[in-house]
Amino acid sequence: MSTTAPLQPRRATRDTTDQYLGGVAAGLARHLGLPVLWVRLFFLLSTVLGGLGVGLYAGLWVMLPSEARFTDEPPGLASATRTGRRPGRVRRMADVGPLIALFALGAGLILAAETVFGRGALFWPIALGLVGVALIWRQLDEAQRDRWLDTTGRIDPLGSLLGHGSGAAYLRLFAGGALILSGLVFYALRSGDLGPAREVLVAGVLGVLGLAIALGPWVWRMATDLTDERAERVRSQERADVAAHLHDSVLQTLALIQKNADDPATVSRLARAQERDLRSWLFTGESAGGESLGAALRAIAAQAEQDHVVAVDVVTVGDTPLTELVEPVVHAAREAVTNSAKHAGTGKVDVYAETTATLVEIFVKDRGVGFDPAAVGADRHGLRGSVVGRMARHGGTAEIRSTPGAGTEIVLRMPLDQEETP
Amino acid sequence: MTRVVIVDDHAMFRAGVRAELAGAVEVVAEAEDVPTAVAAVREHQPDVVLLDVHLPGGGGVEVMRQVGATGTRFLALSVSDAAEDVIGTIRGGARGYVTKTITGPELVAAITRVADGDAVFSPRLAGFVLDAFAGSIEIAAVDEDLDRLTEREREVMRLIARGYAYKEVARELFISIKTVETHMSSVLRKLQLSSRHELTRWASDRRLL
């Protein structure tokens, strides 16, 4: 469901999880809300029609930052990803199909263009050189990704080129270099004289060597300094975070468990609450007590588990901000959960909330003793007043289904005004 | 007796599960990472593999991928409740997903169910499925929309998400337990094969595709 966030300019990024070259097309497609295939086709076609596409693509590749989504994951998932305990993105054969089709189309168009405009002496050398450069840039992206995933926090200059140095990395670099080189050679052959080509090549190599000798040590020192600083920062931040969290939660709970060691019910209640807390911190990144219906229900569950010997499982489908319309449902749900926790006599309550654009439905179910709804005394205000009455006052309904011996289910329904949830 | 392989990278957890399962199923092997798991499954051809989702070497999904088509069925078992992990594992081929806090008898029941070829949905998984297929109320009017949930399947998923046991679902909807199981299996199939509509969007929002 939509929430109103303060207006933030969206930045386009390169999508390094869905890429053939640099992820420019995928990133752009996401930014513009277009199908990826269209964007890819645009680049290919504009490449053929005068080479604009290559220029655009290369320009965007350099300018757009690649998306650092690894930092967003909750710590448990991030750690599992880093240590290779979760699968990476699997590329299926089906994904390659459109690309092959596009490539065939592009190649055909290139050939067609050639027959129309004639073979320029520059065309193939430039094409070869461009493919070579693209391959090397692709490898640099790959290496950048590896650096993000790297746990040691070390930067070594060779590593920043090769990444983890798999066969593919070497192959890419080698093929890229070879393509650029053969582009040059090709050009030389076309112009019919090897002499100038050799001179250009020698001059180029000498230039690169000179730069490497002049700047190499400086680059090396920079890399080392950066490495130390980054490693230190990352390590201390992570340690501080984990320490703070462990202190606030796990340590406190362990102390409480020791104090209550002779009371199994309390121990299991504490363990359960701690488990819920740690699990949500590690894996889901969802917080209790926030501004949404789901968060409010999770907070209710946590509170009920603390107050009564009971496990409350919350499952939500869809979510909505806590508007004035939703508040009464939350209060009624709290009452229903408390009622089940207190009177059902079983250790478990299931809460299920489903939110659509027009309706919020909450089901609170237990498998406890149950009761006869018709026979509840007039003095028992809990359910009648706080649940049924409250829902009715705010335009919703509450239904209590209970059979003695078979448990109770309370169903809360609140229609949502369309204008209330933009 | 159902033959089971336990795959988990925590030895203590494996020992705990083995103790809980003792007498109800036959644990033929244990494995601690992807290569040993693949080897164990190939060697023992168990009925059911209890598969941890976070596993050194690429995760449980990698095990299912390497083992490939076989008579062995996989039941995912994890501490992680993250949607990526749950749906990713199901789409990778698992017949069900339970969290590690499940009680011994419930785990045995889930294993038996998976061994019989049925699907096992925890309330949370059912919630994810509903989320993924959201907007499926206007049911398949055209053949193309086959991988949406039918109204009946949605009903079953909702009841599971509300904490109903299979038996209670059957009674609530006036259908047999066998029919409930059929609905669950077809939801599982749609989840694994689906390539269109809301599920695809939901999955790609979460980087599952």
Boltz contact constraints between the chains, C-beta under 6 A:
constraints:
  - contact:
      token1: [A, 77]
      token2: [B, 82]
      max_distance: 6.0
  - contact:
      token1: [A, 80]
      token2: [B, 54]
      max_distance: 6.0
  - contact:
      token1: [A, 85]
      token2: [B, 54]
      max_distance: 6.0
  - contact:
      token1: [A, 85]
      token2: [B, 55]
      max_distance: 6.0
  - contact:
      token1: [A, 85]
      token2: [B, 56]
      max_distance: 6.0
  - contact:
      token1: [A, 85]
      token2: [B, 59]
      max_distance: 6.0
  - contact:
      token1: [A, 86]
      token2: [B, 54]
      max_distance: 6.0
  - contact:
      token1: [A, 86]
      token2: [B, 59]
      max_distance: 6.0
  - contact:
      token1: [A, 87]
      token2: [B, 58]
      max_distance: 6.0
  - contact:
      token1: [A, 87]
      token2: [B, 59]
      max_distance: 6.0
  - contact:
      token1: [A, 87]
      token2: [B, 61]
      max_distance: 6.0
  - contact:
      token1: [A, 87]
      token2: [B, 62]
      max_distance: 6.0
  - contact:
      token1: [A, 283]
      token2: [B, 80]
      max_distance: 6.0
  - contact:
      token1: [A, 283]
      token2: [B, 81]
      max_distance: 6.0
  - contact:
      token1: [A, 283]
      token2: [B, 82]
      max_distance: 6.0
  - contact:
      token1: [A, 284]
      token2: [B, 81]
      max_distance: 6.0
  - contact:
      token1: [A, 284]
      token2: [B, 82]
      max_distance: 6.0
  - contact:
      token1: [A, 315]
      token2: [B, 123]
      max_distance: 6.0
  - contact:
      token1: [A, 315]
      token2: [B, 124]
      max_distance: 6.0
  - contact:
      token1: [A, 315]
      token2: [B, 127]
      max_distance: 6.0
  - contact:
      token1: [A, 315]
      token2: [B, 161]
      max_distance: 6.0
  - contact:
      token1: [A, 317]
      token2: [B, 127]
      max_distance: 6.0
  - contact:
      token1: [A, 317]
      token2: [B, 130]
      max_distance: 6.0
  - contact:
      token1: [A, 317]
      token2: [B, 131]
      max_distance: 6.0
  - contact:
      token1: [A, 350]
      token2: [B, 163]
      max_distance: 6.0
  - contact:
      token1: [A, 352]
      token2: [B, 161]
      max_distance: 6.0
  - contact:
      token1: [A, 352]
      token2: [B, 162]
      max_distance: 6.0
  - contact:
      token1: [A, 363]
      token2: [B, 162]
      max_distance: 6.0
  - contact:
      token1: [A, 365]
      token2: [B, 162]
      max_distance: 6.0
  - contact:
      token1: [A, 365]
      token2: [B, 163]
      max_distance: 6.0
